[in-house]
Amino acid sequence: MQLLLASVALLAGDSVLAQTRAVEQANYTLGGSASDNRTTNSASIDTMRIHLRGTLPVGDYFGAAVQAGYTDSTVRTRKLLNGGTSTGSRISCGFDGTDADVALFARRPTLGRIAVSYGAGRMSSDCGPGSRFLEGRNDKLRTDHYRIDAEAYWRDFSFAAALITTKLDNGPKLESTELGASWYPLDSLRVRVSGNDLYDRKTYGIELEHQPEFLGDSLGMSLGYTSTDGEPRMRTIGIGFAYHFGTQVPLKIRDRQYR
């Protein structure tokens, strides 16, 4: 009996120890994505993005994440932003931007995660000498955003909610809420649905992310689709990849103990 009790205590102790660290070890991810956004009878936006993320343990219960990215977009439209009209070929304009954010979070891998983050970005445009897409040339826009989010884990499901505040340079402050739910039918596959209310219109999305075991649990691939309600309707299709350096664990464990 004493041996049985000692074994149970040892197993319980190991379980507690295994579940008290917010980030199992420092890890880094290189990611990229491409997306196509189309608005009914109006603009289309093609976007390429690359980013680098690092996640570090801060003691047993906390973690920190730092991310930096670069985005390049091309916008094409027949309707000019300044209210003019266009005939013939579609007017196009190029945008590029950089962004960075830092997050601090508390997590128990058996319960969930609470995080706060701050980020800043800068976008510039170069519409060319003959374009009336924007009022001026080489315009720049700075943004600051703050985010509070919470996530709860239950078996093969995760439930998330976030409040996001974005401040435009010399412009309005935008607030939105986001709700999401994820399901892991396999430890290497996640199905996520989400919705948010930015600009007082609803946006709904679904994303599949897969981390094939035969690739060593280091490379993840994703496919996503979002759509807005009302008119004009906007829809976005995107694909992405993420390569994780030095950590070879299933996707479900990565999401709950490493990211």
C-alpha positions in Angstrom: 0.0 0.0 0.0 2.8 2.4 0.9 4.5 1.6 -2.4 1.2 2.3 -4.3 0.7 5.6 -2.5 4.3 6.6 -3.2 3.9 5.8 -6.9 0.7 7.8 -7.1 2.3 10.7 -5.4 5.3 10.5 -7.7 3.1 10.5 -10.8 1.0 13.4 -9.5 4.2 15.3 -8.7 5.5 14.7 -12.2 2.2 15.8 -13.7 2.2 19.0 -11.6 5.7 19.8 -12.6 4.9 19.0 -16.3 2.0 21.5 -16.2 3.4 24.5 -14.4 5.7 25.9 -17.0 4.2 28.4 -19.4 6.8 27.9 -22.1 8.7 24.6 -22.1 11.8 26.1 -23.7 12.8 29.1 -25.8 11.8 28.6 -29.4 11.8 30.5 -32.7 9.6 30.5 -35.8 10.0 31.8 -39.3 6.7 32.2 -41.1 5.3 33.4 -44.4 1.9 33.8 -46.0 0.2 34.9 -49.2 -3.4 36.1 -49.5 -5.9 37.3 -52.0 -8.6 39.8 -50.9 -11.4 40.8 -53.1 -14.2 43.3 -52.6 -17.4 43.0 -54.6 -17.2 45.3 -57.7 -14.2 47.1 -56.3 -10.7 46.6 -55.0 -8.5 43.5 -55.0 -5.5 43.2 -52.7 -2.7 40.7 -53.1 -0.4 40.5 -50.1 2.8 38.7 -49.2 4.1 38.6 -45.7 7.1 37.2 -43.8 7.7 37.3 -40.1 10.0 36.0 -37.3 8.8 35.2 -33.8 10.6 34.2 -30.6 8.9 32.8 -27.5 10.7 32.7 -24.2 9.9 31.4 -20.7 9.8 33.9 -17.9 9.9 31.7 -14.8 7.4 28.8 -14.5 4.1 30.6 -15.0 4.9 33.4 -17.5 6.2 33.7 -21.0 7.1 36.5 -23.4 6.8 36.6 -27.2 8.4 39.0 -29.7 7.5 39.2 -33.3 8.6 41.3 -36.3 7.3 41.2 -39.9 7.4 42.7 -43.3 4.4 43.0 -45.7 4.1 43.8 -49.4 0.7 44.5 -50.9 -0.6 45.5 -54.3 -4.1 47.1 -54.5 -6.0 47.2 -57.8 -9.4 49.0 -58.2 -11.6 50.8 -60.7 -13.0 53.1 -57.9 -10.5 55.6 -56.6 -10.2 56.3 -52.9 -10.5 60.0 -53.4 -13.9 59.7 -55.1 -12.8 59.9 -58.7 -13.7 57.5 -61.5 -11.5 55.4 -63.8 -11.9 54.0 -67.2 -9.8 51.4 -68.9 -7.3 49.3 -67.0 -7.5 49.0 -63.2 -5.7 51.5 -61.1 -3.0 49.9 -59.0 -0.9 51.0 -56.0 1.9 49.3 -54.0 2.2 49.3 -50.3 4.9 47.9 -48.0 5.0 47.9 -44.3 6.9 46.7 -41.2 5.5 45.8 -37.8 6.6 44.5 -34.5 4.9 43.5 -31.3 5.7 42.2 -27.9 3.4 40.1 -25.6 3.5 38.9 -22.0 1.3 36.0 -21.0 0.5 33.7 -18.1 -0.4 30.1 -19.0 -1.2 26.7 -17.5 -1.1 24.1 -20.2 -4.0 22.2 -18.7 -6.2 25.3 -18.2 -5.5 28.2 -20.6 -3.6 31.4 -21.3 -4.1 35.1 -20.6 -2.0 37.7 -22.6 -1.5 41.4 -23.1 0.5 42.8 -26.0 1.5 46.0 -27.7 2.5 46.4 -31.3 3.4 49.2 -33.8 3.5 49.3 -37.5 4.4 51.6 -40.4 3.0 51.4 -43.9 4.1 53.4 -46.9 2.8 53.7 -50.5 4.3 54.4 -53.8 1.4 54.9 -56.3 3.5 56.2 -59.2 3.4 59.6 -60.9 0.2 58.9 -63.0 -2.0 57.4 -60.3 -4.8 59.1 -58.4 -5.3 56.2 -56.0 -4.2 58.4 -53.1 -4.2 62.1 -52.8 -0.5 62.2 -52.4 2.6 60.1 -53.2 4.8 58.2 -50.8 2.3 58.5 -48.0 3.1 56.9 -44.7 0.8 55.7 -42.0 1.8 54.6 -38.5 -0.4 52.4 -36.3 -0.3 51.4 -32.7 -2.4 48.5 -31.3 -3.1 47.0 -27.9 -4.5 43.5 -27.4 -5.9 41.6 -24.4 -6.8 38.0 -25.0 -7.7 34.9 -23.1 -7.8 31.3 -24.1 -9.3 28.2 -22.4 -8.3 24.6 -23.1 -10.7 21.7 -22.7 -9.6 18.3 -24.1 -9.3 18.7 -27.9 -10.9 22.1 -27.9 -9.7 25.7 -27.3 -11.9 28.7 -26.9 -10.5 32.3 -27.3 -11.7 35.9 -26.9 -9.8 39.1 -27.5 -10.2 42.9 -27.3 -8.1 44.8 -29.8 -7.6 48.6 -29.9 -5.9 50.2 -32.9 -4.8 53.8 -33.1 -4.1 55.3 -36.5 -1.6 58.1 -36.9 -3.5 61.4 -36.6 -6.6 59.4 -37.0 -9.4 57.6 -35.1 -9.1 54.9 -32.5 -10.7 51.6 -33.6 -11.9 48.9 -31.2 -13.0 45.4 -32.0 -13.7 42.1 -30.3 -12.8 38.7 -31.6 -14.1 35.2 -30.7 -12.6 31.9 -31.8 -12.8 28.2 -31.2 -10.3 25.5 -32.2 -10.6 21.8 -32.6 -7.8 19.2 -32.8 -9.2 16.1 -34.5 -5.6 15.0 -34.6 -2.6 16.2 -32.6 -1.1 17.4 -35.9 -4.2 19.2 -37.2 -6.2 22.2 -36.0 -9.5 23.5 -37.3 -10.2 27.1 -36.2 -13.3 29.2 -36.7 -13.4 32.9 -35.7 -15.4 36.1 -35.9 -14.8 39.8 -35.2 -16.7 43.1 -35.5 -14.2 45.6 -36.8 -15.8 48.6 -38.5 -19.2 47.5 -37.1 -19.4 44.7 -39.7 -19.0 41.1 -39.0 -16.1 39.1 -40.4 -16.2 35.3 -40.2 -13.3 32.9 -40.9 -12.1 29.3 -40.9 -8.5 28.1 -40.9 -6.9 24.7 -41.2 -3.3 24.2 -39.9 -1.5 21.0 -40.4 1.9 20.0 -39.1 2.9 16.7 -40.9 4.6 14.2 -38.8 6.7 12.9 -41.8 8.3 16.4 -42.0 9.6 16.0 -38.5 7.0 18.1 -36.6 8.9 21.2 -37.6 7.0 22.6 -40.6 3.4 23.7 -40.4 1.1 24.7 -43.3 -2.1 26.6 -43.2 -5.1 27.4 -45.4 -7.7 30.1 -44.5 -10.8 31.8 -45.7 -12.6 34.9 -44.3 -15.8 36.7 -45.5 -17.7 39.8 -44.3 -21.4 40.3 -44.1 -23.3 43.1 -45.8 -22.4 44.9 -49.0 -19.8 45.4 -50.4 -18.8 41.9 -49.4 -15.1 41.2 -48.9 -13.5 37.7 -49.0 -9.9 36.6 -48.4 -8.2 33.4 -49.2 -4.8 32.8 -47.7 -2.0 30.2 -47.5 0.9 30.1 -45.1 3.8 28.2 -43.7 5.7 28.2 -40.4 9.1 26.6 -39.7 9.9 26.0 -36.1 13.6 25.9 -35.1 14.7 23.3 -32.6 11.3 22.1 -31.3 9.8 18.9 -32.8 6.5 18.5 -31.0 2.9 17.8 -32.3 0.9 20.9 -33.2 -1.5 20.6 -30.2 1.4 20.5 -27.7 3.1 23.4 -29.6 0.1 25.6 -29.3 -0.4 25.0 -25.6 3.2 24.7 -24.3 5.5 26.5 -26.8 3.8 29.3 -28.7 
